[in-house]
């Protein structure tokens, strides 16, 4: 939910506020604070129908426009879409905003209380989606990453068979560490941008959860919805 492109280069001052059922925000101009409209995703698309999504995203301070703010995060919601939508619109202003990139989400400064049962809040940090200090990565990149976090990607595990070599950039989603007779072993569950799940057991690398790694790896086994890999090497 950004401001008009005219004001996109100005820093935002304070939180979004409501007047007459419309959202506004103050921006810092050379002449002082100015109250401007804070548009919904649908409103913004109507204003600039011929501008590609990425061009729109790169024309304003996305960190503040999308609500990451100084805290550096927004909250996404995982669960039945009908439940999330009903909860989001259960009051005015809506408890959660909606746009094409994140689906329903809330900015870091908004305390909306507990979501309904069966709906899980998921924190998305600015560092996970940023391109630079104020701009995000492309809409396609961020949307694929969000789909992995929300579990809405469709894995295509039948794309590979044992013995295939793959080169992929992956996100470390889970890490299980065990001590054995031959030292420490880490089992990593990693995800690509399409939502495929890769599992690698190794004692040679100690990654943190949520980091991005680029690997050349060999398919050991395709089991259910997971690709078991070995002989992994950073590229």
Residue frames as qw, qx, qy, qz and C-alpha x, y, z in Angstrom:
[[0.000, 0.887, 0.462, 0.000, 0.00, 0.00, 0.00],
 [0.496, -0.030, 0.021, 0.868, 2.07, 2.95, -1.19],
 [0.107, 0.732, 0.188, -0.646, 1.52, 6.66, -1.57],
 [0.628, 0.767, 0.122, -0.045, 1.25, 8.28, -5.01],
 [0.810, 0.206, 0.031, 0.548, 4.49, 8.33, -6.99],
 [0.112, 0.844, -0.031, 0.523, 4.73, 12.10, -6.48],
 [0.448, -0.759, 0.310, -0.357, 5.42, 11.52, -2.78],
 [0.983, -0.049, -0.165, 0.065, 7.20, 8.15, -2.97],
 [0.621, 0.403, -0.352, 0.572, 10.67, 9.67, -2.55],
 [0.218, -0.646, 0.292, -0.671, 9.76, 11.43, 0.70],
 [0.229, 0.054, -0.894, 0.382, 10.29, 9.67, 4.06],
 [0.510, -0.556, -0.544, -0.366, 7.18, 8.63, 5.94],
 [0.005, -0.328, 0.536, -0.778, 6.58, 10.18, 9.36],
 [0.489, -0.068, 0.550, -0.673, 4.56, 8.15, 11.82],
 [0.339, 0.171, 0.925, -0.014, 1.87, 5.53, 11.31],
 [0.151, -0.300, -0.643, -0.688, -0.95, 5.30, 8.81],
 [0.165, 0.256, 0.613, -0.729, -4.17, 6.82, 10.18],
 [0.099, 0.496, 0.815, 0.283, -7.85, 6.85, 9.22],
 [0.160, 0.335, 0.194, -0.908, -10.01, 9.86, 8.34],
 [0.640, 0.367, 0.023, -0.674, -13.50, 9.40, 6.90],
 [0.907, 0.083, 0.408, -0.063, -12.79, 5.73, 6.23],
 [0.699, 0.667, -0.178, 0.185, -9.73, 6.53, 4.12],
 [0.816, -0.358, -0.010, 0.454, -6.11, 5.86, 4.94],
 [0.238, 0.933, -0.145, 0.227, -3.55, 8.67, 5.14],
 [0.800, -0.279, -0.097, 0.522, 0.06, 9.10, 6.16],
 [0.042, -0.972, 0.110, 0.201, 2.31, 12.09, 6.75],
 [0.829, 0.260, 0.049, 0.493, 5.40, 12.49, 4.59],
 [0.392, -0.704, 0.038, 0.590, 8.34, 14.79, 5.23],
 [0.559, 0.700, 0.227, 0.382, 8.74, 17.34, 2.43],
 [0.468, 0.196, -0.136, 0.851, 11.11, 20.31, 2.22],
 [0.212, -0.481, -0.054, -0.849, 8.23, 22.50, 3.43],
 [0.405, -0.242, 0.608, -0.639, 7.31, 20.29, 6.39],
 [0.305, 0.129, 0.937, -0.111, 4.85, 17.46, 6.96],
 [0.460, 0.143, -0.326, -0.814, 2.17, 16.84, 4.35],
 [0.611, 0.097, 0.702, -0.353, -0.85, 14.55, 4.74],
 [0.381, 0.332, -0.625, -0.595, -1.24, 12.30, 1.68],
 [0.901, -0.004, -0.006, -0.434, -3.42, 9.34, 0.75],
 [0.260, -0.368, 0.893, 0.012, -2.17, 5.85, 1.56],
 [0.681, 0.234, -0.319, -0.617, -3.62, 3.74, -1.24],
 [0.845, -0.074, 0.508, -0.147, -4.73, 0.15, -1.24],
 [0.415, -0.185, 0.749, 0.481, -3.12, -2.21, -3.73],
 [0.382, 0.574, 0.700, 0.184, -6.25, -2.14, -5.91],
 [0.087, 0.951, 0.156, -0.252, -6.40, 1.67, -5.86],
 [0.268, -0.675, 0.474, 0.498, -2.74, 1.94, -6.79],
 [0.437, 0.076, 0.791, 0.421, -3.13, -0.45, -9.71],
 [0.306, 0.785, 0.538, 0.037, -6.08, 1.57, -11.00],
 [0.063, -0.923, 0.084, 0.369, -3.99, 4.75, -10.82],
 [0.019, 0.668, -0.652, -0.358, -1.07, 3.21, -12.73],
 [0.903, 0.167, 0.314, -0.242, -2.58, 0.39, -14.84],
 [0.776, 0.604, -0.170, 0.067, 0.17, 0.38, -17.47],
 [0.007, 0.753, -0.611, 0.242, 3.11, 0.35, -15.09],
 [0.741, 0.041, -0.667, 0.069, 4.61, -3.12, -14.39],
 [0.720, -0.663, -0.201, -0.032, 4.43, -4.18, -10.75],
 [0.770, -0.187, -0.092, 0.602, 8.21, -4.15, -10.39],
 [0.274, 0.455, 0.080, 0.843, 8.47, -0.60, -11.76],
 [0.441, -0.746, -0.181, -0.465, 5.90, 0.50, -9.19],
 [0.830, -0.498, -0.159, 0.192, 7.77, -1.28, -6.40],
 [0.683, -0.015, -0.006, 0.730, 11.05, 0.35, -7.40],
 [0.124, 0.638, 0.189, 0.736, 9.55, 3.84, -7.52],
 [0.440, -0.754, 0.038, -0.485, 9.02, 4.27, -3.78],
 [0.057, -0.476, 0.767, -0.427, 10.50, 3.46, -0.39],
 [0.705, -0.141, -0.620, -0.313, 9.17, -0.08, -0.16],
 [0.373, -0.027, -0.763, 0.527, 10.45, -0.62, 3.37],
 [0.144, 0.169, 0.449, -0.865, 8.09, 2.03, 4.72],
 [0.502, 0.072, -0.320, -0.800, 5.39, 1.79, 2.06],
 [0.674, -0.097, -0.694, -0.233, 4.74, -1.87, 2.82],
 [0.651, -0.655, -0.013, -0.382, 4.96, -1.36, 6.57],
 [0.819, 0.017, -0.411, 0.400, 8.29, -2.97, 7.50],
 [0.270, -0.933, 0.005, -0.236, 9.28, 0.35, 9.11],
 [0.013, -0.749, 0.594, -0.295, 12.08, 0.78, 11.60],
 [0.757, -0.299, 0.524, -0.251, 11.24, -2.57, 13.23],
 [0.125, 0.490, -0.782, -0.366, 12.06, -4.29, 9.95],
 [0.095, 0.097, 0.989, 0.066, 9.26, -6.84, 9.62],
 [0.591, -0.066, -0.140, -0.791, 5.65, -7.48, 8.62],
 [0.433, -0.057, 0.851, -0.294, 3.39, -10.34, 9.68],
 [0.446, 0.084, -0.664, -0.594, 1.91, -12.74, 7.12],
 [0.654, -0.100, 0.502, -0.556, -0.91, -15.20, 7.83],
 [0.251, 0.191, -0.908, -0.274, -0.98, -18.89, 7.03],
 [0.322, 0.201, 0.818, -0.431, -4.19, -20.87, 7.08],
 [0.319, 0.561, 0.748, 0.157, -7.61, -21.19, 5.38],
 [0.181, 0.190, 0.232, 0.937, -7.98, -18.19, 3.08],
 [0.317, -0.634, -0.508, -0.490, -11.67, -17.77, 3.92],
 [0.601, -0.636, -0.381, 0.298, -10.88, -17.57, 7.65],
 [0.465, -0.203, 0.009, 0.862, -8.09, -15.04, 7.11],
 [0.030, 0.368, 0.395, 0.841, -10.23, -12.88, 4.82],
 [0.431, -0.702, -0.505, -0.258, -13.20, -12.86, 7.22],
 [0.605, -0.564, -0.257, 0.499, -10.94, -11.97, 10.16],
 [0.402, 0.014, 0.153, 0.903, -9.11, -9.29, 8.16],
 [0.123, -0.382, -0.353, -0.845, -12.38, -7.52, 7.32],
 [0.406, -0.532, -0.734, 0.118, -14.06, -7.98, 10.69],
 [0.239, -0.786, -0.288, 0.492, -13.58, -4.31, 11.66],
 [0.437, 0.791, 0.110, 0.414, -12.70, -0.91, 10.22],
 [0.445, 0.615, -0.541, -0.362, -9.96, -0.38, 9.38],
 [0.940, 0.088, -0.313, -0.102, -9.37, -3.97, 8.29],
 [0.743, -0.604, 0.272, 0.095, -7.19, -5.94, 10.70],
 [0.624, -0.223, 0.543, 0.515, -4.89, -7.04, 7.87],
 [0.329, 0.675, -0.244, -0.614, -4.02, -5.35, 4.61],
 [0.819, 0.225, 0.517, 0.107, -3.92, -7.15, 1.29],
 [0.278, 0.757, -0.364, -0.466, -1.74, -6.83, -1.80],
 [0.868, 0.399, -0.245, -0.166, -0.53, -8.95, -4.69],
 [0.393, 0.565, -0.675, 0.267, 2.90, -9.61, -3.21],
 [0.035, -0.258, 0.808, -0.529, 2.12, -10.65, 0.37],
 [0.394, -0.448, -0.779, -0.193, -1.55, -11.56, 0.38],
 [0.457, -0.824, -0.187, -0.278, -3.05, -10.60, 3.76],
 [0.645, 0.029, -0.391, 0.656, -0.49, -9.12, 6.14],
 [0.299, -0.930, -0.214, 0.007, -0.06, -6.50, 8.87],
 [0.350, 0.733, -0.318, 0.489, 2.70, -3.87, 9.21],
 [0.552, 0.021, -0.639, 0.534, 5.07, -4.07, 12.16],
 [0.030, -0.159, 0.352, -0.922, 3.54, -1.09, 14.00],
 [0.628, -0.234, -0.204, -0.714, -0.01, -2.47, 14.03],
 [0.124, -0.091, 0.918, -0.366, -1.14, -4.62, 16.94],
 [0.561, -0.070, -0.422, -0.709, -4.16, -6.53, 15.64],
 [0.704, -0.268, 0.464, -0.466, -4.43, -9.10, 18.39],
 [0.434, -0.152, 0.884, 0.087, -4.65, -12.85, 17.98],
 [0.425, 0.161, -0.581, -0.675, -5.81, -14.23, 14.61],
 [0.851, -0.124, 0.035, -0.509, -8.57, -16.87, 14.60],
 [0.701, -0.298, 0.648, -0.016, -7.87, -20.48, 15.53],
 [0.807, 0.304, 0.465, 0.202, -6.12, -22.30, 12.72],
 [0.433, 0.861, -0.014, 0.268, -4.49, -19.13, 11.33],
 [0.777, -0.347, -0.032, 0.524, -0.75, -18.89, 12.00],
 [0.098, 0.981, -0.119, -0.117, 1.10, -15.55, 12.03],
 [0.856, 0.067, 0.132, 0.495, 4.45, -15.69, 10.22],
 [0.179, -0.865, 0.114, 0.455, 7.06, -12.95, 10.53],
 [0.729, 0.501, 0.195, 0.422, 8.66, -11.78, 7.28],
 [0.421, -0.675, 0.028, 0.605, 11.73, -9.59, 7.79],
 [0.340, 0.890, -0.119, -0.279, 12.96, -6.81, 5.53],
 [0.207, -0.606, 0.719, 0.270, 16.33, -8.56, 5.17],
 [0.582, 0.124, 0.801, 0.067, 14.59, -11.52, 3.52],
 [0.499, 0.682, 0.526, 0.093, 13.09, -9.46, 0.70],
 [0.018, -0.899, 0.077, 0.432, 15.24, -6.35, 0.31],
 [0.761, 0.533, 0.078, 0.363, 17.21, -5.46, -2.81],
 [0.382, 0.370, -0.279, 0.799, 18.86, -2.45, -1.20],
 [0.071, -0.049, -0.559, 0.824, 18.19, -0.11, 1.71],
 [0.398, 0.266, 0.297, -0.826, 14.72, 0.97, 0.54],
 [0.629, 0.288, -0.404, -0.599, 13.80, -1.26, -2.43],
 [0.810, -0.102, 0.536, -0.213, 12.50, -4.81, -2.52],
 [0.283, -0.133, 0.850, 0.423, 13.46, -7.64, -4.82],
 [0.304, -0.041, -0.569, -0.763, 11.20, -8.26, -7.81],
 [0.703, -0.106, 0.166, -0.683, 7.54, -9.05, -7.21],
 [0.871, 0.152, -0.423, -0.198, 8.07, -12.53, -8.70],
 [0.454, 0.288, -0.721, 0.438, 11.01, -13.33, -6.40],
 [0.226, -0.204, 0.556, -0.773, 9.22, -12.13, -3.27],
 [0.779, -0.022, -0.037, -0.626, 5.93, -13.81, -4.19],
 [0.798, 0.161, -0.580, -0.015, 7.68, -17.16, -4.69],
 [0.253, 0.243, -0.711, 0.609, 9.45, -16.78, -1.34],
 [0.468, -0.136, 0.342, -0.803, 6.16, -15.90, 0.37],
 [0.842, 0.045, -0.318, -0.434, 4.49, -18.93, -1.23],
 [0.606, 0.168, -0.727, 0.276, 7.16, -21.14, 0.34],
 [0.032, -0.176, 0.606, -0.775, 6.62, -19.56, 3.78],
 [0.604, 0.007, 0.208, -0.770, 2.84, -19.94, 3.51],
 [0.421, -0.022, 0.907, -0.008, 3.00, -23.45, 2.07],
 [0.606, 0.591, 0.275, -0.456, 1.08, -22.46, -1.05],
 [0.207, 0.575, -0.662, -0.434, 3.71, -23.57, -3.59],
 [0.952, 0.152, 0.088, -0.251, 3.15, -26.70, -5.64],
 [0.416, -0.551, 0.679, 0.250, 6.22, -28.94, -5.44],
 [0.783, 0.508, -0.233, -0.275, 7.32, -30.61, -8.69],
 [0.534, -0.547, 0.643, 0.040, 9.43, -33.43, -7.29],
 [0.854, 0.247, 0.449, 0.086, 8.93, -35.63, -10.37],
 [0.386, 0.895, -0.205, -0.085, 11.21, -33.25, -12.27],
 [0.099, 0.682, -0.720, 0.084, 14.30, -35.12, -11.01],
 [0.970, -0.082, -0.208, -0.096, 15.41, -38.71, -10.59],
 [0.725, -0.589, 0.277, 0.224, 18.22, -40.32, -8.55],
 [0.730, 0.031, 0.344, 0.589, 21.62, -39.55, -10.05],
 [0.285, 0.829, 0.249, 0.411, 20.65, -36.15, -11.46],
 [0.439, -0.163, -0.210, 0.858, 22.88, -33.17, -10.68],
 [0.031, -0.878, -0.439, -0.185, 21.07, -29.93, -9.72],
 [0.338, 0.067, -0.198, 0.918, 22.28, -26.39, -9.19],
 [0.266, -0.755, -0.531, -0.278, 19.90, -24.36, -7.00],
 [0.022, 0.340, -0.381, 0.860, 19.67, -21.37, -4.71],
 [0.537, -0.443, -0.714, -0.079, 17.81, -22.54, -1.60],
 [0.318, -0.628, 0.245, -0.667, 16.47, -21.18, 1.66],
 [0.312, 0.035, -0.885, 0.343, 17.31, -23.14, 4.81],
 [0.527, -0.486, -0.265, -0.645, 13.90, -23.67, 6.41],
 [0.828, -0.519, 0.069, -0.202, 14.64, -26.22, 9.15],
 [0.372, 0.569, -0.686, 0.259, 17.74, -27.59, 10.84],
 [0.889, -0.425, -0.004, -0.169, 18.07, -30.67, 13.05],
 [0.228, 0.683, -0.650, 0.243, 21.38, -31.31, 14.81],
 [0.946, -0.304, -0.034, -0.108, 22.47, -34.62, 16.30],
 [0.126, -0.719, 0.682, -0.052, 25.65, -35.81, 18.00],
 [0.982, 0.095, -0.089, -0.135, 26.96, -39.23, 16.94],
 [0.864, -0.307, 0.217, 0.336, 30.00, -41.45, 17.03],
 [0.627, 0.256, 0.277, 0.682, 31.47, -39.56, 14.10],
 [0.177, -0.074, -0.061, 0.979, 30.75, -36.05, 15.33],
 [0.303, 0.485, 0.378, -0.728, 27.98, -33.53, 14.77],
 [0.194, 0.273, 0.772, 0.541, 25.50, -34.06, 11.94],
 [0.280, 0.371, 0.194, -0.864, 23.06, -31.46, 10.64],
 [0.284, 0.412, 0.819, 0.280, 19.95, -32.35, 8.66],
 [0.096, 0.314, -0.029, -0.944, 18.78, -29.38, 6.61],
 [0.365, 0.600, 0.710, 0.055, 15.35, -29.00, 5.06],
 [0.128, -0.373, 0.214, 0.894, 15.67, -26.42, 2.29],
 [0.466, 0.674, 0.543, -0.184, 13.27, -24.84, -0.19],
 [0.334, 0.075, 0.423, 0.839, 13.66, -23.43, -3.67],
 [0.200, 0.154, 0.000, -0.968, 11.61, -20.60, -5.17],
 [0.521, -0.082, -0.592, -0.610, 9.07, -23.06, -6.60],
 [0.709, -0.382, 0.239, -0.542, 8.43, -24.68, -3.24],
 [0.862, 0.146, -0.485, 0.033, 10.36, -27.90, -3.84],
 [0.637, -0.703, 0.275, -0.158, 11.78, -29.44, -0.66],
 [0.672, 0.464, -0.534, 0.216, 15.39, -30.62, -0.47],
 [0.763, -0.627, 0.138, -0.081, 16.87, -32.57, 2.44],
 [0.603, 0.558, -0.473, 0.318, 20.63, -32.79, 3.05],
 [0.785, -0.616, 0.022, 0.070, 22.46, -34.45, 5.94],
 [0.626, 0.553, -0.279, 0.474, 26.01, -33.28, 6.49],
 [0.647, -0.641, -0.157, 0.382, 28.63, -32.58, 9.11],
 [0.589, 0.124, 0.170, 0.781, 30.63, -30.36, 6.81],
 [0.012, 0.439, 0.176, 0.881, 28.45, -27.24, 6.86],
 [0.191, -0.479, -0.680, 0.522, 26.80, -25.41, 9.75],
 [0.011, -0.406, -0.352, -0.843, 24.15, -23.07, 8.31],
 [0.174, 0.194, 0.530, -0.807, 21.68, -20.93, 10.19],
 [0.270, 0.579, 0.769, -0.008, 17.96, -21.18, 9.55],
 [0.256, 0.891, 0.287, -0.241, 16.58, -18.68, 6.99],
 [0.182, -0.630, 0.464, 0.596, 19.91, -18.17, 5.23],
 [0.762, 0.595, -0.022, -0.253, 20.17, -18.46, 1.44],
 [0.490, -0.452, 0.675, 0.317, 22.66, -20.95, -0.02],
 [0.673, 0.567, -0.292, -0.374, 23.58, -21.83, -3.60],
 [0.605, -0.337, 0.721, 0.008, 24.47, -25.49, -4.07],
 [0.586, 0.338, -0.637, -0.371, 25.42, -28.01, -6.70],
 [0.536, -0.231, 0.709, -0.395, 24.00, -31.31, -5.47],
 [0.294, 0.109, -0.882, -0.352, 23.25, -34.85, -6.56],
 [0.744, -0.210, -0.018, -0.635, 19.83, -36.44, -6.15],
 [0.088, -0.264, 0.938, -0.205, 20.10, -39.47, -3.87],
 [0.024, 0.366, 0.929, -0.040, 16.40, -40.28, -3.59],
 [0.318, -0.231, -0.181, -0.901, 12.99, -38.80, -4.39],
 [0.204, -0.258, -0.902, 0.280, 10.70, -39.66, -1.50],
 [0.018, 0.746, 0.610, -0.266, 7.09, -38.44, -1.31],
 [0.221, 0.952, 0.176, 0.120, 7.35, -34.65, -1.69],
 [0.371, -0.844, 0.326, 0.209, 11.05, -34.42, -0.81],
 [0.750, 0.567, -0.297, 0.166, 14.29, -34.65, -2.76],
 [0.756, -0.584, 0.189, 0.226, 17.07, -36.23, -0.72],
 [0.544, 0.787, -0.237, 0.169, 20.45, -34.91, -1.88],
 [0.765, -0.512, 0.181, 0.347, 24.14, -35.54, -1.21],
 [0.641, 0.087, 0.270, 0.713, 27.54, -34.60, -2.58],
 [0.076, 0.950, 0.297, 0.060, 26.54, -30.98, -2.11],
 [0.571, -0.085, 0.026, 0.816, 29.00, -28.20, -2.90],
 [0.038, 0.822, 0.237, -0.517, 28.58, -24.45, -2.56],
 [0.536, 0.390, 0.418, 0.621, 28.69, -22.53, -5.85]]
